[in-house]
Protein backbone atom coordinates (compact mmCIF):
# COMPACT_ATOMS: atom_id res chain seq x y z
CA UNK A 1 0.00 0.00 0.00
CA UNK A 2 1.42 3.34 -0.93
CA UNK A 3 1.97 6.10 1.58
CA UNK A 4 -0.14 8.44 -0.55
CA UNK A 5 -3.18 6.16 -0.35
CA UNK A 6 -2.80 5.81 3.41
CA UNK A 7 -2.41 9.59 3.81
CA UNK A 8 -5.48 10.21 1.65
CA UNK A 9 -7.54 7.78 3.73
CA UNK A 10 -6.39 9.41 6.95
CA UNK A 11 -7.09 12.91 5.60
CA UNK A 12 -10.61 11.98 4.53
CA UNK A 13 -11.32 10.31 7.85
CA UNK A 14 -10.01 13.31 9.77
CA UNK A 15 -12.22 15.62 7.73
CA UNK A 16 -15.28 13.48 8.33
CA UNK A 17 -14.41 13.20 12.03
CA UNK A 18 -14.03 16.96 12.29
CA UNK A 19 -17.45 17.43 10.79
CA UNK A 20 -18.95 15.00 13.28
CA UNK A 21 -16.89 16.12 16.27
CA UNK A 22 -18.46 19.58 16.24
CA UNK A 23 -22.16 18.99 15.71
CA UNK A 24 -24.14 22.08 14.87
CA UNK A 25 -26.75 22.90 17.46
CA UNK A 26 -30.13 23.05 15.77
CA UNK A 27 -31.08 26.00 18.00
CA UNK A 28 -28.03 28.01 16.86
CA UNK A 29 -28.87 27.90 13.17
CA UNK A 30 -32.63 27.62 13.57
CA UNK A 31 -32.61 24.33 11.65
CA UNK A 32 -35.58 22.07 11.62
CA UNK A 33 -35.22 18.66 13.30
CA UNK A 34 -35.76 17.02 9.92
CA UNK A 35 -32.82 18.88 8.39
CA UNK A 36 -30.63 18.01 11.36
CA UNK A 37 -31.65 14.35 11.02
CA UNK A 38 -30.86 14.32 7.29
CA UNK A 39 -27.45 15.93 7.84
CA UNK A 40 -26.60 13.47 10.57
CA UNK A 41 -27.44 10.48 8.39
CA UNK A 42 -25.32 11.80 5.51
CA UNK A 43 -22.32 12.61 7.70
CA UNK A 44 -22.67 9.34 9.61
CA UNK A 45 -22.65 7.31 6.43
CA UNK A 46 -19.60 9.16 5.10
CA UNK A 47 -17.76 8.80 8.41
CA UNK A 48 -18.34 5.07 8.70
CA UNK A 49 -17.45 4.44 5.07
CA UNK A 50 -14.18 6.32 5.56
CA UNK A 51 -13.55 4.39 8.75
CA UNK A 52 -13.91 1.13 6.81
CA UNK A 53 -11.52 2.38 4.11
CA UNK A 54 -9.04 3.39 6.79
CA UNK A 55 -9.31 -0.07 8.38
CA UNK A 56 -8.55 -1.68 5.02
CA UNK A 57 -5.58 0.63 4.44
CA UNK A 58 -4.33 0.01 7.98
CA UNK A 59 -4.55 -3.76 7.50
CA UNK A 60 -2.46 -3.54 4.33
CA UNK A 61 0.13 -1.13 5.75
CA UNK A 62 3.48 -2.36 7.01
CA UNK A 63 4.36 -2.28 10.72
CA UNK A 64 6.27 1.00 10.48
CA UNK A 65 3.29 2.84 9.03
CA UNK A 66 0.90 1.24 11.50
CA UNK A 67 2.82 2.72 14.41
CA UNK A 68 2.21 6.24 13.10
CA UNK A 69 -1.58 6.14 13.20
CA UNK A 70 -4.29 5.35 15.71
CA UNK A 71 -5.97 2.04 14.81
CA UNK A 72 -9.19 3.24 16.48
CA UNK A 73 -9.73 5.44 13.44
CA UNK A 74 -10.57 2.25 11.56
CA UNK A 75 -13.20 1.06 14.05
CA UNK A 76 -15.98 0.98 11.51
CA UNK A 77 -18.13 -1.37 13.61
CA UNK A 78 -17.98 1.08 16.52
CA UNK A 79 -18.72 3.90 14.11
CA UNK A 80 -21.87 2.15 12.92
CA UNK A 81 -23.08 1.53 16.48
CA UNK A 82 -22.44 5.15 17.47
CA UNK A 83 -24.10 6.58 14.37
CA UNK A 84 -27.14 4.33 14.68
CA UNK A 85 -27.69 5.41 18.29
CA UNK A 86 -27.27 9.12 17.51
CA UNK A 87 -29.43 8.95 14.43
CA UNK A 88 -32.23 7.07 16.17
CA UNK A 89 -32.56 9.88 18.69
CA UNK A 90 -32.64 12.47 15.90
CA UNK A 91 -35.13 10.35 13.95
CA UNK A 92 -37.50 10.35 16.93
CA UNK A 93 -37.24 14.14 17.19
CA UNK A 94 -37.80 14.58 13.46
CA UNK A 95 -40.72 12.18 13.50
CA UNK A 96 -42.47 13.99 16.32
CA UNK A 97 -41.79 17.36 14.67
CA UNK A 98 -44.15 16.56 11.82
CA UNK A 99 -47.91 16.35 12.07
CA UNK A 100 -48.46 14.61 8.76
CA UNK A 101 -48.78 10.81 9.01
CA UNK A 102 -47.49 10.36 5.44
CA UNK A 103 -44.37 12.32 6.35
CA UNK A 104 -43.83 10.19 9.45
CA UNK A 105 -44.15 7.07 7.32
CA UNK A 106 -41.65 8.44 4.79
CA UNK A 107 -39.20 9.29 7.58
CA UNK A 108 -39.65 5.82 9.05
CA UNK A 109 -38.96 4.25 5.66
CA UNK A 110 -35.84 6.40 5.24
CA UNK A 111 -34.61 5.36 8.69
CA UNK A 112 -35.06 1.68 7.84
CA UNK A 113 -33.23 2.06 4.50
CA UNK A 114 -30.43 4.05 6.15
CA UNK A 115 -29.99 1.54 8.99
CA UNK A 116 -29.84 -1.35 6.53
CA UNK A 117 -27.32 0.57 4.45
CA UNK A 118 -25.13 1.17 7.49
CA UNK A 119 -25.14 -2.54 8.28
CA UNK A 120 -24.18 -3.29 4.68
CA UNK A 121 -21.17 -0.96 4.53
CA UNK A 122 -18.62 -3.75 4.73
CA UNK A 123 -18.10 -6.15 1.84
CA UNK A 124 -18.74 -9.81 2.51
CA UNK A 125 -15.68 -12.04 2.54
CA UNK A 126 -16.41 -13.59 -0.86
CA UNK A 127 -17.77 -10.46 -2.56
CA UNK A 128 -15.89 -9.21 -5.60
CA UNK A 129 -14.97 -5.54 -5.66
CA UNK A 130 -17.22 -4.77 -8.63
CA UNK A 131 -20.17 -6.49 -6.93
CA UNK A 132 -19.53 -4.53 -3.74
CA UNK A 133 -19.39 -1.25 -5.65
CA UNK A 134 -22.63 -2.08 -7.46
CA UNK A 135 -24.33 -3.01 -4.19
CA UNK A 136 -23.21 0.25 -2.59
CA UNK A 137 -24.39 2.26 -5.62
CA UNK A 138 -27.78 0.53 -5.51
CA UNK A 139 -28.03 1.24 -1.78
CA UNK A 140 -27.18 4.91 -2.39
CA UNK A 141 -29.93 5.10 -4.99
CA UNK A 142 -32.44 3.47 -2.67
CA UNK A 143 -31.51 5.89 0.12
CA UNK A 144 -31.88 8.89 -2.21
CA UNK A 145 -35.27 7.63 -3.33
CA UNK A 146 -36.36 7.23 0.28
CA UNK A 147 -35.35 10.83 1.02
CA UNK A 148 -37.16 12.05 -2.09
CA UNK A 149 -40.34 10.58 -0.60
CA UNK A 150 -39.69 12.53 2.59
CA UNK A 151 -39.27 15.74 0.61
CA UNK A 152 -42.48 15.11 -1.33
CA UNK A 153 -44.43 14.72 1.90
CA UNK A 154 -43.10 17.93 3.49
C-alpha positions as CSV (number, residue, x, y, z in Angstrom):
1,X,0.0,0.0,0.0
2,X,1.4,3.3,-0.9
3,X,2.0,6.1,1.6
4,X,-0.1,8.4,-0.6
5,X,-3.2,6.2,-0.3
6,X,-2.8,5.8,3.4
7,X,-2.4,9.6,3.8
8,X,-5.5,10.2,1.7
9,X,-7.5,7.8,3.7
10,X,-6.4,9.4,7.0
11,X,-7.1,12.9,5.6
12,X,-10.6,12.0,4.5
13,X,-11.3,10.3,7.8
14,X,-10.0,13.3,9.8
15,X,-12.2,15.6,7.7
16,X,-15.3,13.5,8.3
17,X,-14.4,13.2,12.0
18,X,-14.0,17.0,12.3
19,X,-17.5,17.4,10.8
20,X,-19.0,15.0,13.3
21,X,-16.9,16.1,16.3
22,X,-18.5,19.6,16.2
23,X,-22.2,19.0,15.7
24,X,-24.1,22.1,14.9
25,X,-26.7,22.9,17.5
26,X,-30.1,23.1,15.8
27,X,-31.1,26.0,18.0
28,X,-28.0,28.0,16.9
29,X,-28.9,27.9,13.2
30,X,-32.6,27.6,13.6
31,X,-32.6,24.3,11.7
32,X,-35.6,22.1,11.6
33,X,-35.2,18.7,13.3
34,X,-35.8,17.0,9.9
35,X,-32.8,18.9,8.4
36,X,-30.6,18.0,11.4
37,X,-31.6,14.4,11.0
38,X,-30.9,14.3,7.3
39,X,-27.5,15.9,7.8
40,X,-26.6,13.5,10.6
41,X,-27.4,10.5,8.4
42,X,-25.3,11.8,5.5
43,X,-22.3,12.6,7.7
44,X,-22.7,9.3,9.6
45,X,-22.7,7.3,6.4
46,X,-19.6,9.2,5.1
47,X,-17.8,8.8,8.4
48,X,-18.3,5.1,8.7
49,X,-17.4,4.4,5.1
50,X,-14.2,6.3,5.6
51,X,-13.5,4.4,8.8
52,X,-13.9,1.1,6.8
53,X,-11.5,2.4,4.1
54,X,-9.0,3.4,6.8
55,X,-9.3,-0.1,8.4
56,X,-8.5,-1.7,5.0
57,X,-5.6,0.6,4.4
58,X,-4.3,0.0,8.0
59,X,-4.6,-3.8,7.5
60,X,-2.5,-3.5,4.3
61,X,0.1,-1.1,5.8
62,X,3.5,-2.4,7.0
63,X,4.4,-2.3,10.7
64,X,6.3,1.0,10.5
65,X,3.3,2.8,9.0
66,X,0.9,1.2,11.5
67,X,2.8,2.7,14.4
68,X,2.2,6.2,13.1
69,X,-1.6,6.1,13.2
70,X,-4.3,5.3,15.7
71,X,-6.0,2.0,14.8
72,X,-9.2,3.2,16.5
73,X,-9.7,5.4,13.4
74,X,-10.6,2.3,11.6
75,X,-13.2,1.1,14.1
76,X,-16.0,1.0,11.5
77,X,-18.1,-1.4,13.6
78,X,-18.0,1.1,16.5
79,X,-18.7,3.9,14.1
80,X,-21.9,2.1,12.9
81,X,-23.1,1.5,16.5
82,X,-22.4,5.1,17.5
83,X,-24.1,6.6,14.4
84,X,-27.1,4.3,14.7
85,X,-27.7,5.4,18.3
86,X,-27.3,9.1,17.5
87,X,-29.4,8.9,14.4
88,X,-32.2,7.1,16.2
89,X,-32.6,9.9,18.7
90,X,-32.6,12.5,15.9
91,X,-35.1,10.3,14.0
92,X,-37.5,10.4,16.9
93,X,-37.2,14.1,17.2
94,X,-37.8,14.6,13.5
95,X,-40.7,12.2,13.5
96,X,-42.5,14.0,16.3
97,X,-41.8,17.4,14.7
98,X,-44.1,16.6,11.8
99,X,-47.9,16.4,12.1
100,X,-48.5,14.6,8.8
101,X,-48.8,10.8,9.0
102,X,-47.5,10.4,5.4
103,X,-44.4,12.3,6.3
104,X,-43.8,10.2,9.4
105,X,-44.2,7.1,7.3
106,X,-41.7,8.4,4.8
107,X,-39.2,9.3,7.6
108,X,-39.6,5.8,9.0
109,X,-39.0,4.2,5.7
110,X,-35.8,6.4,5.2
111,X,-34.6,5.4,8.7
112,X,-35.1,1.7,7.8
113,X,-33.2,2.1,4.5
114,X,-30.4,4.1,6.2
115,X,-30.0,1.5,9.0
116,X,-29.8,-1.3,6.5
117,X,-27.3,0.6,4.4
118,X,-25.1,1.2,7.5
119,X,-25.1,-2.5,8.3
120,X,-24.2,-3.3,4.7
121,X,-21.2,-1.0,4.5
122,X,-18.6,-3.8,4.7
123,X,-18.1,-6.1,1.8
124,X,-18.7,-9.8,2.5
125,X,-15.7,-12.0,2.5
126,X,-16.4,-13.6,-0.9
127,X,-17.8,-10.5,-2.6
128,X,-15.9,-9.2,-5.6
129,X,-15.0,-5.5,-5.7
130,X,-17.2,-4.8,-8.6
131,X,-20.2,-6.5,-6.9
132,X,-19.5,-4.5,-3.7
133,X,-19.4,-1.2,-5.6
134,X,-22.6,-2.1,-7.5
135,X,-24.3,-3.0,-4.2
136,X,-23.2,0.3,-2.6
137,X,-24.4,2.3,-5.6
138,X,-27.8,0.5,-5.5
139,X,-28.0,1.2,-1.8
140,X,-27.2,4.9,-2.4
141,X,-29.9,5.1,-5.0
142,X,-32.4,3.5,-2.7
143,X,-31.5,5.9,0.1
144,X,-31.9,8.9,-2.2
145,X,-35.3,7.6,-3.3
146,X,-36.4,7.2,0.3
147,X,-35.3,10.8,1.0
148,X,-37.2,12.0,-2.1
149,X,-40.3,10.6,-0.6
150,X,-39.7,12.5,2.6
151,X,-39.3,15.7,0.6
152,X,-42.5,15.1,-1.3
153,X,-44.4,14.7,1.9
154,X,-43.1,17.9,3.5
